């Protein structure tokens, strides 16, 4: 019973911690700062998904979801970085 409440409190705290990079995404002075904030939110969301898996005692299913989310987060970050660097070339 202790483990259940520990993971619930940890998930609630992590939800608050996710709001810190959200400020950087909204008020970031430069575009790379915003990208970094979005990537940090994605990483913390993966940990939150795994904590939800521990809470529901279905870690095996949530690991698959987390791995898919990690791949999408990585590909999205690389795609945005590639798009931003290709548009800034000057002749």
Backbone as XML, in Angstrom:
<?xml version="1.0"?>
<chain id="A" units="angstrom">
  <residue number="1" name="UNK">
    <atom name="N" x="0.820" y="-1.198" z="0.000"/>
    <atom name="CA" x="0.000" y="0.000" z="0.000"/>
    <atom name="C" x="0.862" y="1.259" z="0.000"/>
  </residue>
  <residue number="2" name="UNK">
    <atom name="N" x="2.011" y="1.182" z="0.677"/>
    <atom name="CA" x="2.910" y="2.336" z="0.710"/>
    <atom name="C" x="3.427" y="2.678" z="-0.674"/>
  </residue>
  <residue number="3" name="UNK">
    <atom name="N" x="3.747" y="1.651" z="-1.461"/>
    <atom name="CA" x="4.288" y="1.892" z="-2.797"/>
    <atom name="C" x="3.298" y="2.633" z="-3.677"/>
  </residue>
  <residue number="4" name="UNK">
    <atom name="N" x="2.033" y="2.308" z="-3.557"/>
    <atom name="CA" x="1.016" y="2.949" z="-4.380"/>
    <atom name="C" x="0.985" y="4.452" z="-4.123"/>
  </residue>
  <residue number="5" name="UNK">
    <atom name="N" x="0.927" y="4.855" z="-2.863"/>
    <atom name="CA" x="0.857" y="6.274" z="-2.547"/>
    <atom name="C" x="2.162" y="6.984" z="-2.862"/>
  </residue>
  <residue number="6" name="UNK">
    <atom name="N" x="3.269" y="6.293" z="-2.703"/>
    <atom name="CA" x="4.556" y="6.890" z="-3.046"/>
    <atom name="C" x="4.606" y="7.249" z="-4.527"/>
  </residue>
  <residue number="7" name="UNK">
    <atom name="N" x="4.152" y="6.347" z="-5.391"/>
    <atom name="CA" x="4.169" y="6.612" z="-6.827"/>
    <atom name="C" x="3.151" y="7.666" z="-7.221"/>
  </residue>
  <residue number="8" name="UNK">
    <atom name="N" x="2.031" y="7.723" z="-6.533"/>
    <atom name="CA" x="1.038" y="8.766" z="-6.828"/>
    <atom name="C" x="1.595" y="10.143" z="-6.464"/>
  </residue>
  <residue number="9" name="UNK">
    <atom name="N" x="2.227" y="10.245" z="-5.299"/>
    <atom name="CA" x="2.824" y="11.525" z="-4.892"/>
    <atom name="C" x="3.969" y="11.897" z="-5.821"/>
  </residue>
  <residue number="10" name="UNK">
    <atom name="N" x="4.767" y="10.913" z="-6.213"/>
    <atom name="CA" x="5.863" y="11.169" z="-7.140"/>
    <atom name="C" x="5.346" y="11.626" z="-8.496"/>
  </residue>
  <residue number="11" name="UNK">
    <atom name="N" x="4.264" y="11.039" z="-8.985"/>
    <atom name="CA" x="3.679" y="11.453" z="-10.258"/>
    <atom name="C" x="3.121" y="12.869" z="-10.165"/>
  </residue>
  <residue number="12" name="UNK">
    <atom name="N" x="2.511" y="13.217" z="-9.049"/>
    <atom name="CA" x="1.996" y="14.578" z="-8.869"/>
    <atom name="C" x="3.148" y="15.586" z="-8.829"/>
  </residue>
  <residue number="13" name="UNK">
    <atom name="N" x="4.232" y="15.242" z="-8.159"/>
    <atom name="CA" x="5.390" y="16.129" z="-8.117"/>
    <atom name="C" x="6.023" y="16.277" z="-9.505"/>
  </residue>
  <residue number="14" name="UNK">
    <atom name="N" x="6.063" y="15.201" z="-10.244"/>
    <atom name="CA" x="6.625" y="15.263" z="-11.589"/>
    <atom name="C" x="5.764" y="16.117" z="-12.510"/>
  </residue>
  <residue number="15" name="UNK">
    <atom name="N" x="4.471" y="16.101" z="-12.305"/>
    <atom name="CA" x="3.582" y="16.956" z="-13.087"/>
    <atom name="C" x="3.891" y="18.426" z="-12.820"/>
  </residue>
  <residue number="16" name="UNK">
    <atom name="N" x="4.208" y="18.757" z="-11.592"/>
    <atom name="CA" x="4.592" y="20.131" z="-11.270"/>
    <atom name="C" x="5.945" y="20.465" z="-11.905"/>
  </residue>
  <residue number="17" name="UNK">
    <atom name="N" x="6.855" y="19.511" z="-11.890"/>
    <atom name="CA" x="8.184" y="19.739" z="-12.468"/>
    <atom name="C" x="8.103" y="19.921" z="-13.987"/>
  </residue>
  <residue number="18" name="UNK">
    <atom name="N" x="7.127" y="19.308" z="-14.621"/>
    <atom name="CA" x="6.956" y="19.469" z="-16.071"/>
    <atom name="C" x="6.597" y="20.910" z="-16.408"/>
  </residue>
  <residue number="19" name="UNK">
    <atom name="N" x="5.992" y="21.622" z="-15.485"/>
    <atom name="CA" x="5.613" y="23.010" z="-15.767"/>
    <atom name="C" x="6.819" y="23.949" z="-15.848"/>
  </residue>
  <residue number="20" name="UNK">
    <atom name="N" x="7.958" y="23.564" z="-15.300"/>
    <atom name="CA" x="9.144" y="24.419" z="-15.369"/>
    <atom name="C" x="9.665" y="24.578" z="-16.804"/>
  </residue>
  <residue number="21" name="UNK">
    <atom name="N" x="9.860" y="23.494" z="-17.566"/>
    <atom name="CA" x="10.262" y="23.702" z="-18.962"/>
    <atom name="C" x="9.146" y="24.301" z="-19.819"/>
  </residue>
  <residue number="22" name="UNK">
    <atom name="N" x="7.906" y="24.182" z="-19.360"/>
    <atom name="CA" x="6.799" y="24.787" z="-20.106"/>
    <atom name="C" x="6.947" y="26.302" z="-20.153"/>
  </residue>
  <residue number="23" name="UNK">
    <atom name="N" x="7.449" y="26.882" z="-19.082"/>
    <atom name="CA" x="7.729" y="28.317" z="-19.085"/>
    <atom name="C" x="8.767" y="28.655" z="-20.150"/>
  </residue>
  <residue number="24" name="UNK">
    <atom name="N" x="9.789" y="27.823" z="-20.288"/>
    <atom name="CA" x="10.828" y="28.067" z="-21.287"/>
    <atom name="C" x="10.266" y="27.937" z="-22.703"/>
  </residue>
  <residue number="25" name="UNK">
    <atom name="N" x="9.311" y="27.036" z="-22.893"/>
    <atom name="CA" x="8.690" y="26.879" z="-24.215"/>
    <atom name="C" x="7.870" y="28.123" z="-24.553"/>
  </residue>
  <residue number="26" name="UNK">
    <atom name="N" x="7.154" y="28.650" z="-23.585"/>
    <atom name="CA" x="6.281" y="29.797" z="-23.839"/>
    <atom name="C" x="7.075" y="31.094" z="-23.934"/>
  </residue>
  <residue number="27" name="UNK">
    <atom name="N" x="8.001" y="31.316" z="-23.023"/>
    <atom name="CA" x="8.697" y="32.598" z="-22.955"/>
    <atom name="C" x="10.158" y="32.511" z="-23.365"/>
  </residue>
  <residue number="28" name="UNK">
    <atom name="N" x="10.540" y="31.461" z="-24.063"/>
    <atom name="CA" x="11.941" y="31.305" z="-24.436"/>
    <atom name="C" x="12.409" y="32.438" z="-25.326"/>
  </residue>
  <residue number="29" name="UNK">
    <atom name="N" x="13.581" y="32.997" z="-25.061"/>
    <atom name="CA" x="14.029" y="34.116" z="-25.889"/>
    <atom name="C" x="14.414" y="33.683" z="-27.305"/>
  </residue>
  <residue number="30" name="UNK">
    <atom name="N" x="14.878" y="32.461" z="-27.460"/>
    <atom name="CA" x="15.256" y="32.005" z="-28.800"/>
    <atom name="C" x="14.544" y="30.697" z="-29.119"/>
  </residue>
  <residue number="31" name="UNK">
    <atom name="N" x="14.526" y="30.365" z="-30.388"/>
    <atom name="CA" x="13.870" y="29.139" z="-30.821"/>
    <atom name="C" x="14.559" y="27.875" z="-30.314"/>
  </residue>
  <residue number="32" name="UNK">
    <atom name="N" x="15.893" y="27.804" z="-30.289"/>
    <atom name="CA" x="16.527" y="26.611" z="-29.694"/>
    <atom name="C" x="16.179" y="26.410" z="-28.215"/>
  </residue>
  <residue number="33" name="UNK">
    <atom name="N" x="15.999" y="27.503" z="-27.474"/>
    <atom name="CA" x="15.565" y="27.372" z="-26.081"/>
    <atom name="C" x="14.189" y="26.725" z="-26.009"/>
  </residue>
  <residue number="34" name="UNK">
    <atom name="N" x="13.311" y="27.116" z="-26.906"/>
    <atom name="CA" x="11.971" y="26.531" z="-26.924"/>
    <atom name="C" x="12.006" y="25.058" z="-27.306"/>
  </residue>
  <residue number="35" name="UNK">
    <atom name="N" x="12.870" y="24.714" z="-28.259"/>
    <atom name="CA" x="13.008" y="23.304" z="-28.646"/>
    <atom name="C" x="13.545" y="22.472" z="-27.491"/>
  </residue>
  <residue number="36" name="UNK">
    <atom name="N" x="14.511" y="23.004" z="-26.780"/>
    <atom name="CA" x="15.084" y="22.298" z="-25.638"/>
    <atom name="C" x="14.038" y="22.101" z="-24.543"/>
  </residue>
  <residue number="37" name="UNK">
    <atom name="N" x="13.212" y="23.113" z="-24.317"/>
    <atom name="CA" x="12.141" y="22.994" z="-23.341"/>
    <atom name="C" x="11.117" y="21.937" z="-23.736"/>
  </residue>
  <residue number="38" name="UNK">
    <atom name="N" x="10.776" y="21.909" z="-25.013"/>
    <atom name="CA" x="9.818" y="20.899" z="-25.489"/>
    <atom name="C" x="10.403" y="19.492" z="-25.367"/>
  </residue>
  <residue number="39" name="UNK">
    <atom name="N" x="11.677" y="19.343" z="-25.635"/>
    <atom name="CA" x="12.318" y="18.041" z="-25.496"/>
    <atom name="C" x="12.372" y="17.613" z="-24.032"/>
  </residue>
  <residue number="40" name="UNK">
    <atom name="N" x="12.624" y="18.553" z="-23.142"/>
    <atom name="CA" x="12.639" y="18.229" z="-21.711"/>
    <atom name="C" x="11.251" y="17.813" z="-21.232"/>
  </residue>
  <residue number="41" name="UNK">
    <atom name="N" x="10.221" y="18.466" z="-21.741"/>
    <atom name="CA" x="8.852" y="18.070" z="-21.395"/>
    <atom name="C" x="8.581" y="16.648" z="-21.874"/>
  </residue>
  <residue number="42" name="UNK">
    <atom name="N" x="9.039" y="16.322" z="-23.072"/>
    <atom name="CA" x="8.856" y="14.966" z="-23.592"/>
    <atom name="C" x="9.558" y="13.918" z="-22.750"/>
  </residue>
  <residue number="43" name="UNK">
    <atom name="N" x="10.749" y="14.236" z="-22.295"/>
    <atom name="CA" x="11.494" y="13.297" z="-21.463"/>
    <atom name="C" x="10.813" y="13.076" z="-20.113"/>
  </residue>
  <residue number="44" name="UNK">
    <atom name="N" x="10.368" y="14.144" z="-19.510"/>
    <atom name="CA" x="9.681" y="14.018" z="-18.216"/>
    <atom name="C" x="8.330" y="13.322" z="-18.374"/>
  </residue>
  <residue number="45" name="UNK">
    <atom name="N" x="7.695" y="13.493" z="-19.514"/>
    <atom name="CA" x="6.435" y="12.803" z="-19.765"/>
    <atom name="C" x="6.646" y="11.299" z="-19.870"/>
  </residue>
  <residue number="46" name="UNK">
    <atom name="N" x="7.773" y="10.883" z="-20.426"/>
    <atom name="CA" x="8.067" y="9.453" z="-20.482"/>
    <atom name="C" x="8.196" y="8.863" z="-19.081"/>
  </residue>
  <residue number="47" name="UNK">
    <atom name="N" x="8.847" y="9.578" z="-18.190"/>
    <atom name="CA" x="8.965" y="9.106" z="-16.810"/>
    <atom name="C" x="7.592" y="9.056" z="-16.147"/>
  </residue>
  <residue number="48" name="UNK">
    <atom name="N" x="6.750" y="10.044" z="-16.447"/>
    <atom name="CA" x="5.399" y="10.066" z="-15.887"/>
    <atom name="C" x="4.574" y="8.882" z="-16.390"/>
  </residue>
  <residue number="49" name="UNK">
    <atom name="N" x="4.722" y="8.523" z="-17.649"/>
    <atom name="CA" x="4.012" y="7.360" z="-18.193"/>
    <atom name="C" x="4.463" y="6.086" z="-17.482"/>
  </residue>
  <residue number="50" name="UNK">
    <atom name="N" x="5.756" y="5.957" z="-17.239"/>
    <atom name="CA" x="6.234" y="4.780" z="-16.514"/>
    <atom name="C" x="5.730" y="4.743" z="-15.077"/>
  </residue>
  <residue number="51" name="UNK">
    <atom name="N" x="5.647" y="5.906" z="-14.443"/>
    <atom name="CA" x="5.092" y="5.938" z="-13.087"/>
    <atom name="C" x="3.625" y="5.511" z="-13.082"/>
  </residue>
  <residue number="52" name="UNK">
    <atom name="N" x="2.886" y="5.910" z="-14.098"/>
    <atom name="CA" x="1.492" y="5.468" z="-14.207"/>
    <atom name="C" x="1.442" y="3.954" z="-14.389"/>
  </residue>
  <residue number="53" name="UNK">
    <atom name="N" x="2.404" y="3.402" z="-15.116"/>
    <atom name="CA" x="2.489" y="1.953" z="-15.247"/>
    <atom name="C" x="2.726" y="1.262" z="-13.914"/>
  </residue>
  <residue number="54" name="UNK">
    <atom name="N" x="3.577" y="1.862" z="-13.073"/>
    <atom name="CA" x="3.799" y="1.294" z="-11.741"/>
    <atom name="C" x="2.537" y="1.387" z="-10.886"/>
  </residue>
  <residue number="55" name="UNK">
    <atom name="N" x="1.812" y="2.484" z="-11.016"/>
    <atom name="CA" x="0.604" y="2.663" z="-10.218"/>
    <atom name="C" x="-0.444" y="1.614" z="-10.586"/>
  </residue>
  <residue number="56" name="UNK">
    <atom name="N" x="-0.625" y="1.352" z="-11.887"/>
    <atom name="CA" x="-1.616" y="0.379" z="-12.334"/>
    <atom name="C" x="-1.081" y="-1.051" z="-12.378"/>
  </residue>
  <residue number="57" name="UNK">
    <atom name="N" x="0.178" y="-1.239" z="-11.984"/>
    <atom name="CA" x="0.824" y="-2.559" z="-11.955"/>
    <atom name="C" x="0.828" y="-3.223" z="-13.330"/>
  </residue>
  <residue number="58" name="UNK">
    <atom name="N" x="1.032" y="-2.416" z="-14.366"/>
    <atom name="CA" x="1.122" y="-2.898" z="-15.748"/>
    <atom name="C" x="2.343" y="-2.278" z="-16.421"/>
  </residue>
  <residue number="59" name="UNK">
    <atom name="N" x="3.492" y="-2.443" z="-15.803"/>
    <atom name="CA" x="4.706" y="-1.812" z="-16.306"/>
    <atom name="C" x="5.063" y="-2.339" z="-17.690"/>
  </residue>
  <residue number="60" name="UNK">
    <atom name="N" x="4.805" y="-3.613" z="-17.937"/>
    <atom name="CA" x="5.169" y="-4.202" z="-19.231"/>
    <atom name="C" x="4.456" y="-3.510" z="-20.387"/>
  </residue>
  <residue number="61" name="UNK">
    <atom name="N" x="3.198" y="-3.157" z="-20.214"/>
    <atom name="CA" x="2.463" y="-2.474" z="-21.275"/>
    <atom name="C" x="2.931" y="-1.024" z="-21.417"/>
  </residue>
  <residue number="62" name="UNK">
    <atom name="N" x="3.178" y="-0.358" z="-20.310"/>
    <atom name="CA" x="3.548" y="1.047" z="-20.359"/>
    <atom name="C" x="4.976" y="1.257" z="-20.838"/>
  </residue>
  <residue number="63" name="UNK">
    <atom name="N" x="5.836" y="0.253" z="-20.720"/>
    <atom name="CA" x="7.185" y="0.378" z="-21.274"/>
    <atom name="C" x="7.123" y="0.469" z="-22.793"/>
  </residue>
  <residue number="64" name="UNK">
    <atom name="N" x="6.255" y="-0.313" z="-23.408"/>
    <atom name="CA" x="6.098" y="-0.236" z="-24.861"/>
    <atom name="C" x="5.592" y="1.141" z="-25.298"/>
  </residue>
  <residue number="65" name="UNK">
    <atom name="N" x="4.634" y="1.662" z="-24.558"/>
    <atom name="CA" x="4.112" y="2.993" z="-24.868"/>
    <atom name="C" x="5.203" y="4.042" z="-24.700"/>
  </residue>
  <residue number="66" name="UNK">
    <atom name="N" x="5.993" y="3.910" z="-23.650"/>
    <atom name="CA" x="7.062" y="4.870" z="-23.392"/>
    <atom name="C" x="8.140" y="4.811" z="-24.465"/>
  </residue>
  <residue number="67" name="UNK">
    <atom name="N" x="8.488" y="3.624" z="-24.908"/>
    <atom name="CA" x="9.495" y="3.511" z="-25.973"/>
    <atom name="C" x="9.005" y="4.138" z="-27.274"/>
  </residue>
  <residue number="68" name="UNK">
    <atom name="N" x="7.746" y="3.927" z="-27.603"/>
    <atom name="CA" x="7.192" y="4.555" z="-28.804"/>
    <atom name="C" x="7.189" y="6.077" z="-28.659"/>
  </residue>
  <residue number="69" name="UNK">
    <atom name="N" x="6.834" y="6.553" z="-27.486"/>
    <atom name="CA" x="6.839" y="7.998" z="-27.238"/>
    <atom name="C" x="8.258" y="8.557" z="-27.320"/>
  </residue>
  <residue number="70" name="UNK">
    <atom name="N" x="9.237" y="7.815" z="-26.835"/>
    <atom name="CA" x="10.631" y="8.272" z="-26.892"/>
    <atom name="C" x="11.108" y="8.392" z="-28.332"/>
  </residue>
  <residue number="71" name="UNK">
    <atom name="N" x="10.758" y="7.421" z="-29.157"/>
    <atom name="CA" x="11.153" y="7.474" z="-30.565"/>
    <atom name="C" x="10.498" y="8.658" z="-31.262"/>
  </residue>
  <residue number="72" name="UNK">
    <atom name="N" x="9.211" y="8.874" z="-30.999"/>
    <atom name="CA" x="8.522" y="10.016" z="-31.606"/>
    <atom name="C" x="9.103" y="11.343" z="-31.124"/>
  </residue>
  <residue number="73" name="UNK">
    <atom name="N" x="9.453" y="11.427" z="-29.858"/>
    <atom name="CA" x="10.057" y="12.641" z="-29.323"/>
    <atom name="C" x="11.408" y="12.903" z="-29.980"/>
  </residue>
  <residue number="74" name="UNK">
    <atom name="N" x="12.211" y="11.875" z="-30.133"/>
    <atom name="CA" x="13.530" y="12.024" z="-30.758"/>
    <atom name="C" x="13.407" y="12.415" z="-32.226"/>
  </residue>
  <residue number="75" name="UNK">
    <atom name="N" x="12.554" y="11.728" z="-32.962"/>
    <atom name="CA" x="12.385" y="12.041" z="-34.379"/>
    <atom name="C" x="11.826" y="13.442" z="-34.567"/>
  </residue>
  <residue number="76" name="UNK">
    <atom name="N" x="10.892" y="13.830" z="-33.712"/>
    <atom name="CA" x="10.334" y="15.180" z="-33.799"/>
    <atom name="C" x="11.382" y="16.251" z="-33.543"/>
  </residue>
  <residue number="77" name="UNK">
    <atom name="N" x="12.216" y="16.038" z="-32.563"/>
    <atom name="CA" x="13.266" y="17.010" z="-32.259"/>
    <atom name="C" x="14.268" y="17.106" z="-33.399"/>
  </residue>
  <residue number="78" name="UNK">
    <atom name="N" x="14.658" y="15.976" z="-33.951"/>
    <atom name="CA" x="15.598" y="15.978" z="-35.080"/>
    <atom name="C" x="14.974" y="16.630" z="-36.310"/>
  </residue>
  <residue number="79" name="UNK">
    <atom name="N" x="13.701" y="16.361" z="-36.562"/>
    <atom name="CA" x="13.031" y="16.945" z="-37.726"/>
    <atom name="C" x="12.929" y="18.463" z="-37.600"/>
  </residue>
  <residue number="80" name="UNK">
    <atom name="N" x="12.596" y="18.947" z="-36.422"/>
    <atom name="CA" x="12.501" y="20.393" z="-36.234"/>
    <atom name="C" x="13.878" y="21.046" z="-36.344"/>
  </residue>
  <residue number="81" name="UNK">
    <atom name="N" x="14.892" y="20.406" z="-35.775"/>
    <atom name="CA" x="16.244" y="20.950" z="-35.875"/>
    <atom name="C" x="16.716" y="20.984" z="-37.327"/>
  </residue>
  <residue number="82" name="UNK">
    <atom name="N" x="16.427" y="19.945" z="-38.067"/>
    <atom name="CA" x="16.814" y="19.905" z="-39.486"/>
    <atom name="C" x="16.080" y="20.984" z="-40.277"/>
  </residue>
  <residue number="83" name="UNK">
    <atom name="N" x="14.802" y="21.168" z="-39.980"/>
    <atom name="CA" x="14.022" y="22.191" z="-40.668"/>
    <atom name="C" x="14.560" y="23.585" z="-40.366"/>
  </residue>
  <residue number="84" name="UNK">
    <atom name="N" x="14.897" y="23.832" z="-39.132"/>
    <atom name="CA" x="15.383" y="25.152" z="-38.752"/>
    <atom name="C" x="16.771" y="25.450" z="-39.314"/>
  </residue>
  <residue number="85" name="UNK">
    <atom name="N" x="17.624" y="24.438" z="-39.368"/>
    <atom name="CA" x="18.965" y="24.693" z="-39.903"/>
    <atom name="C" x="18.970" y="24.806" z="-41.412"/>
  </residue>
  <residue number="86" name="UNK">
    <atom name="N" x="18.049" y="24.130" z="-42.094"/>
    <atom name="CA" x="18.050" y="24.209" z="-43.555"/>
    <atom name="C" x="17.470" y="25.522" z="-44.047"/>
  </residue>
  <residue number="87" name="UNK">
    <atom name="N" x="16.636" y="26.167" z="-43.277"/>
    <atom name="CA" x="16.014" y="27.420" z="-43.710"/>
    <atom name="C" x="16.868" y="28.641" z="-43.444"/>
  </residue>
  <residue number="88" name="UNK">
    <atom name="N" x="17.957" y="28.511" z="-42.716"/>
    <atom name="CA" x="18.760" y="29.670" z="-42.347"/>
    <atom name="C" x="20.007" y="29.860" z="-43.210"/>
  </residue>
  <residue number="89" name="UNK">
    <atom name="N" x="20.149" y="29.053" z="-44.248"/>
    <atom name="CA" x="21.323" y="29.198" z="-45.106"/>
    <atom name="C" x="21.169" y="30.437" z="-45.984"/>
  </residue>
  <residue number="90" name="UNK">
    <atom name="N" x="22.231" y="31.244" z="-46.051"/>
    <atom name="CA" x="22.207" y="32.453" z="-46.872"/>
    <atom name="C" x="23.290" y="32.345" z="-47.930"/>
  </residue>
  <residue number="91" name="UNK">
    <atom name="N" x="22.970" y="32.875" z="-49.085"/>
    <atom name="CA" x="23.930" y="32.805" z="-50.200"/>
    <atom name="C" x="24.736" y="34.074" z="-50.317"/>
  </residue>
</chain>
